[in-house]
Amino acid sequence: MGVMKRLLSLSLAAVCALSLGLPGCRPVQGTQSVYRSAFESDVPSLDPIQIGDTQSHDVGHNLYSTLVRYRPQITGPNQSLSDLIPDLADSWTVSPDGKTYTFKLHKGVKFHNGRELVADDVKFSIERLADPRNASKGLWTVDALSLAGVEAYQAACKAGQDAHLDSVKVIDSHTVSITLSQVIPFALHVMAMAYYYIVPQEEVKKWGNQFTFHPVGTGPYQLKEWKHNQKLVLTRNPNYFHPGYPKIDELRFYIVPDENIRLLWFENGELDHLEPPIPAASFDRVLADPKLNKMGARAIRKIEKINDQSQSNVIKSPEWVIQYLGMDTKSEPFTDKRVRQAFNYAVNKQKIIDVVRNGRGTQARGVLPDGFPGYDPNRPVPYPYDLDKAKALMAEAGWKDTNGDGILDKNGKPLKMEFWHNQSAIYAMLGAAVQSDMKELGIDIEVRAQEWATYIDKIKRNEATFFRFGWQADYPDPDNYLWTLFSSRNIGQDNASRYSNPKVDKLLDQARTMTDWPTREKLYREAESQIIEDAPWVFLYSNVEYKLVQPYVRNQQLHPLIRNEMSIIEFDKPKN
């Protein structure tokens, strides 16, 4: 960030502080309400079929709509934020065999370019996602959904033929059906993902692979400005089809790489919320600050969740996010299960939670995060910290310190490797902790970092043998973690560790087509146990997250499936 720009920012904050005498003062809105937040790096893509990360989803969720969506907020009894409710589809029916979904589209929905959405747009959007020539990051979801006839369609696409996906049928201008080859009990949840945002075919054809920079959807906001690596601005869609929404006129997403500067901006009233995580070095201070957290640090740490700004401007909740260290099981030394198990024993997970995360996490009991459907609270924490056991496993695998230099070697080759993480202060601390633990085991680790978008591509291309990653739930079903991340069919997609076990494949394929939950849960737990035994990951922790919100902001939350549901956000009306 340039010096002049930063000085201007600080001077605006100073004016704010002097005029109102307190942090988090209400911004001067004029005739428009403007909501300000900040990312650590630029958004990788706003093309729905390439939205595979949280930042792109944060923005894309405001630009586009799906056939069905997750409940944005609790408004009555017996509701859950993981409930599916109508979005572009007013209603839907399922055929008696459970394979065909027929959707009645809401009439009068308009794209940002003014043209009405019709059933042809739904068919076009799904065919575009399924076309392998588009190399969508969400191509795996087509397999997850088990769309009928998709293999023939994809073969025709590769052959350059005029191909059509017959399982997506246009019944009339506002009715469309989608047929699966087998029963998928979570099919509607897959269709609620960002990859299934509906786009206008004329705009995609006009812009081609530049559509990501010229996004057009039917969502509550539309793109106004995108200055790369500086800011991204969305403005209210006056034709949004959900009456009364959105509440805020303009959303501004600033790109501020330094987490300490982001916190300073928030405390100076320049941001309306602070994206998690709160910087580790400032976390204890923030919780102890009565202006930010009236209830006190000890009290907020003890409770599981809170979203009550009369008690605190910090909201807290466990997240459906699992953090792990990935190991490429097809690359040495991680082809040997004993080495992968040794790495698990050698990493002190609780120390990472306590020191790096300031206690913001619970040790992973496997793949599924704490509280997720199918999570087994009675499963013991796998691979508790045990350096002696780690050293014994490495010795069994043939890795010993034969020359006394403190580094394990095998056949005369010392065990040296790189550990990769995305650029972030907290992950730099994590990298240092892993480096220290590995040194105790006798492994020479060089820690390397990359900017987020580049880092994601590096992981997907299997160019990092040992790396940090996390997975946030796309839909509330164990399939989203276990099949997506560990089925051999997803090597080259989200199975970044290139893990393959025929037994696990069979269990996951069985589970994903059953409708009886107790039977499915049993199969998933058996598969998870085998994955833990095979140890393609170092299983770290489930997130417990804290989010700073200004006192005048209403309806901010930690949604389990949508990081920021901005259409419902509003500001307190000033008192006369």
N, C-alpha and C positions, 0 to 999 in steps of 0.2 A: 504494500500500500504506500502511495506517495506521501511525502512529509506534509505537503500543503493540504491534501485531502484529510489526513489525520488531524491536523491542527484545526481545520474547519469543523470537523466532527466534534472535537473536544470543546471548541468554543461554543457550539450549539448546546452541548451538554451543560456547559458552565452557565449559559443564559437560563436554561431550564432550571438548574439547581438554585440560582440566585433568585429567580422569580417566584419559586414555590418553596424553596428551602428544604426539600426532601428528595430522596432517591425515588426513581420510578414515577416521576411526575407525568401527568397526562400530556400527550403531544398536542400541539395546537393543530386542529384538524381543518379549520376553515369550512368550506362547503362539502368536503369529502372526508370520509373516514378512511384512514390508511393504517394498515397493520404491517409491522416490521419484524422480520426475523432474519437469521443469518445462518449460512452453511459454511463449513470449513473449506469447501472446494466447489468448483463449478458443477452444474448438473450435466451428467454424461449424455442424456438423450431425452427428448420429449416425443419421440415416436413410440406409440404404445407397444409395438412388437419388440422394442429394444429396451423397455423400462424394466430393468432387472436389479435395481438398487433402490435404497430407501430415499435418497434425495430426489431422483427422477420421479419416484412414486409420489413424494410429497407435493411436487408441482403438478405432475400429470393428473393426480386425483382431482385437482381443481379445474382441469381443462376438459376432461372427458367424462363419459358416463358408460355404464355397462347395463346389460339386461336386468341384472339384479345386483343389489349392493348390501353391505353390512349396515346394521342399524347405527346411525350416527350418534345417537344419545338415548339415554333411558328417560322415558316420559311417563311410564306407568308400571304397574305390578307385573311380575312374571316375564320381564323382558331381559334380554341379554345383548351386549354389544356384538356378540358373534351370531346373532339372528340375521337371516337373509330377508330382505324386504324388497318390494318392487322398485325399479329404477326406470329404465327405458321401457321395460315390459310392465304393463298394468297388471297382468295376470299370466299364469301358465298352467298347463295340465301335463300330466305324465301318462303315457300309454300303459295299459294293463301289464305288459311285459317289462315295464320299467326302463325301456331303452329309448323312447322317443319323447322329447320335450317340445311342446308347442307353446309359443309365446305370442300374446296379443300386445302389440306395441302401443304406447301412449300416442295419441294423435296430436298433431300440432307442434311436436318437438322440432326445434330449428337448430341447425348447425350455426356456428359463429359467422359463417358467410351468408346466412339468411335463408338457405335452402332447407326445406322440410326433410327430416329423416324418414326413410322408408325401409321396408324389409330387405330390399336389394343391398342396402348399406351394411346390414348385419352379415349377409352372405359374403359380400366382398371382404369385409374385415376379417372374418374367420378364414376364408380362403387365403388371404394375404399372409396371415399368421402361419398357416400350414404349409405354404409354398417354401420348400427348402432353399430356393434360390435367394430368398430374402434373409436367410441366416438369422432368424429371430432368436433372441436370447430366451424366448418362451416356447421354443419348438417342443421342448420336453412336455409341456402341458397338453399338447395335441395327443401325445402318446398317453399321458395320464388320463385324459378324457375318453380315450378309446373311440374316437370318431370313426364311424363306419366308412369303409372305402378310402381311408386316408392314404393307405399304401399305394393304391392304384393312382390316386390323384397326384401324389408326390412323384411317382415314377413318370407320369405324363409331363409334369412340370420340368423335371430334369431333362426329358427328351425334347423340350421346347414345343410341345404340342398345346393346342387350345384345350386346357384342362378345366374341369368343373368338379367341385366336391358335392356329389349328389346327396350326401347325407345332410346337407344344409339346404333346405327347400324353402323357396318363397311361395307361400300359399296364396297370399294377396298382398296388397301394398303395405298392410300393417299386421301381417301374420307370418311367422317364420317357424319352421320346425327343425330340430337338430336330433339326429338319430345316432346312437352309440352302437358299437358292435357287441357290447356286453353291459350288464348292469354295473354302474359305478355309483355307489351310495353317496358320494360327495361331489357329484358332477356339477351341481349348481354352484358349489363353492369355487370350483375351478373357473366357471364362467364369470365369477365376480372378480377375478384377478385383473390386473392392469393390462395384461396382454390381450384381453377381450374387450377393451375399450372400442367403441364403434366410431369409425372415421368416414368422412365423405370421400367417395372414390375419385371424384373429379379433382380434389385438392391433392390427393396422393399422386395421381397421374400427372398433375401439373408440376409438382415439385420433385418427384422421384425420391432419391436418397437424401434430398435436402428438406424433406417434409419435417424432419426433426426440428428444424429451425423456423418452420412456418406452421406450427400445429393448429389444427382446426378440429374442434369437438363440439359437444353439446353441454359441457359442464358449467358450473356456476361462474367460472371466470374465463376470460380469454386473454391471450398474450398481447401485451402492450409494448414491451421493450425487453430486449435481452442483450446486455453488454457483457460479453463473455469475461469471466473471472472478475467481474465487478458487481453486477446486480441483475436481477430478473424481476420484471414487474408484470403483474396480472391485474386486469380491471374487470369490474363486475359485468356479468352477462345480463343485459336487460331483458333478454328473452328466455331466461332459465325457466324450465318447465315445472320446477317445484315452487309453488307460490310462497312468497315471503322470504325466499333465500336467494343469494347469500345476504348476510347482514352487513358485512363490511364492503366498502366501495372498491378498495384497492389493496392488493397484497404486494409487499416488496420483500424480496429475498436477497440479502446482501451476501457477497462472498468475502468472508473474513477468516483467513487461514489460522490466525493465532487465537487459541481458546481463551487466553487471558484477556485479549482485547475484546472478544465477544462478551465476556463477563463484565468488563468495564463499560461497554456500551449499554448493557442491560442495567447496570447499577446507576448509570447516568441518564436513564430514561430514553435511550435511543433504540432499544428493542423492546417489543411487547411480550416476548417470552424468550427464554434461553434454551436452545436445543440441548438435551442431555448428550454427554455427561457434563455436570458441573466440574470445572477443572479440579484435579485431585489436590493440588497445592492450596486451593481456596475452599475446599469442600467443608472442612471443619469450621472455618470462619463463617461461611454462609449459614450453616445450620445454627451457629451460636449467635448470629446477628438478630436481635429482636425486631428490627425493622423488616427483615425478610422472613423470619420464622418466629412468630410470637410464642409458640408452644415450647420452644427450647430444643436443643440438639438431642438430649437423652430421650425425651418423650417421642419425638418423631422417628427416631431409630427403632424404638420398641414396637411401633404399630406396623401392621402389614401394608396398609395403604391409607391415603388421605387425599381429599380434594375439597377442602373447605377453607376459603380465603379469609374467613373470620378468625381462623386459627393460625394459618400460615400461607405465605405466598409461594411456598414450596409444595408441589403436589408429588405424591409418591405412589408407586404401584409395582408389583412384580410384573415382568414382561415375558411374553412368549418368545424369548430370544435365547439361543444357546451359543456360547462362545467356545471355540476349540482351536487347537493347533493341528493343522492338517499335515499328513505325511503321504507323499506320493508312493503308494504301495507297489508301483511298477519300476521304481528307481532304487538303486542301492543307497544306503544300507537298509531301506525300509521294505525290501522284499521279504525280509526275515521278521516273522511275527514277534520273536523274542526281543528284537531291537525296538520294535514299536511299543511293546509292553514295558520295556526298560525305560523308555522316554516318559511313559505315563507315571511310573513310580518315581522318576527323578525330578519331575516338576512339582514344586510345592504349591498346590492350587490354593490352599487356604491362605498362605502368605500373600499370594497375588491378590486375592479378594480383599484382605485386610490392608495391605500396603498400597497396591496399585489402584484398587477400586474403593478404598476407604470403607470397606465393609459392604459395598453395594452389590451383593451377589450371594448366591447359595451354591455350594459345590454341586457339580453335575452328578447325577446318578446314572447317567448314560447319555443317550441322544436327545430325548424329549425334555423340554424345559419344565421347570417346576410348575405344577398345576395344569399342564396341558392335557387334553383328552388322551387317555392311555398311559399317562405318567404313573409310575409305580412308586409311591412314597415309601414303601417297605423295602425297596431294593437298596442294598448297602452301597455306599459310595465306592465306585470301582477304583482300584489302584491308589490307595492312600499313600501319602509320601513315605517312601522307604528307600533310601539311597543304597543300602546294603543289598536289598533285593534287586535293584536296578543294575548294580555292578555285577551281581551273580548272573543275571540274564545276559548281559553283554559278554561276559566270559564264556557262557554256554554257546553264544553265537560266534565265538572266535575272536572277539575284540578284547585285547589285553595291552597293558602298558609294558611293552617288552624292553624299552630302553630307558625307563625311569624319568621321562620328561613330563609326565602328568597327562599325556595325550594317548588315548587308546589307539592301537594300530592292528592291522590284520594283513598278513602277507606283505609286510613291510610298508603298508600304506597307512598314514595317520588319518584319523577320523576328523576331517574338517569339513564344514558345510556352511551355507548361508541360511539365515532365518529372515523371512520377509514379512513386513507388515505395511499397512497403508499409513500415510503420514498423519500423525496425531500424537499429541504429547502423552496421552494416556497409553497409547500403544508403543510409544518409544520406551516408556517405563516398563511395560510388559516385556518388550524385547530385551531390556537390560536384565530383568528378573530371570527370563528363560536362559539368557546367555550365562548368568551366574550359576544357575542350577546345572546347566549342561557342563560347565567347567568342572564342577564338583564330581560329575560322572566321568570326566575325562574326555570331553568332546569340545573341540575348538569351534565356536560359533561366531560368525560375522553377521551382525545385524544390519539389514538393509531396509530402506523405506522408499515408497513411491506414492505419487499422487493417486487419488482414489480411482478414477476412471482407468488409468494406465495399469494400476494394480489389479483391478478386476480382470482385465484382458490377460495379464500375465498369469494369473491363477488359472483361468479357463484354458490357456494354451499349454498348461502343465510345465511352465518354465520355472516354477518355484517348487523345490522338493520338500521344503519345510516352511510352513507359513501360518499366519494368524488369519482366522476367518470367523464369521458368525452367521447365524441363520435366524431370520425373523419369520414367524409363521405367515404364510400366504393364505392358508385356510385351516380351520380348526379340526384337523384330522391327522392321525399319526402318519398317514400316507405321505403328507407333505414333507415330513422329515425323513422317514425311513426309506420309502420308495424313491423319492426325489434325489436323496443324497447318497444312497447306497445300492440301488439297483444297478446291475452291470449295464442295463439298457441306457443309463444316463451318463455313462463315461463319455466325456466330450461335452457334456452339458453341465449339470450341477454336482455330479459325482466327481468332485475335484481331487479326491484322494485316489481315484481310479480303482476303487475297491471292487472286488468281484468274489462272490461266494455262491455257488449254485444252490446251496441249502437256503440261504437268505433270499435269493431270487424267487425260489419256489414258495416260501412262506409269504413273501410280500405280494406276489401275484395272486395267491389264494385269498389273502385278506382283503385286497382292494376290490374284489368283486362280490363280497358277501354283504348281506344286509343285516344279519344278526350281530349286534354289537358285542355281546359277551364272547362270541366265537372269534370275531375279528380282533378284539382286544387281546385274547389269549395268543393268537398267531403273531400279532405285532410284538408282544412282550417276548415271545420266544425268539423272534428275529433280532430284537434289540439285544438280547442276552448274547447271541452269537456274534453280533457286531462288536459288542464290548470285549468279548474274548479275543476277537481278531485285531482289535485296537488300531483301526486306520486313523484314528484321531487321538490326540491327548485331550481328554474330556475335562474342560475347565470349569465353567460355572454358568448358571442362569442369571440373567440380569435382574437386579432390583434397581429401578431407576427413579431419579429425583429430577423434577423439572421446575425451573423458576418461571413464575408468571406474574406480570404486573397486577397490582390490586384492582385496577379498573377493568380488567379483561374478564369476560364471562364465557363459560362453557369450554374452556381449555380442559384437556384431559389427557390421560395416557391410554389411548384406545388399544386393545390387544392386537388389532389387525390393520388399523389405519393410523399412522404415527401422528398426523395432524388433520383432523376433520375441520377444515376452515370455514365451510359454508354456514355453520351454526354459531361461529364466534361473533360476539358483539361487545361493544364498550358500554360501561355504565353511562347513563345519561347524566350530564352535569346537573347538579341541584341548583335551583334558582335562589 
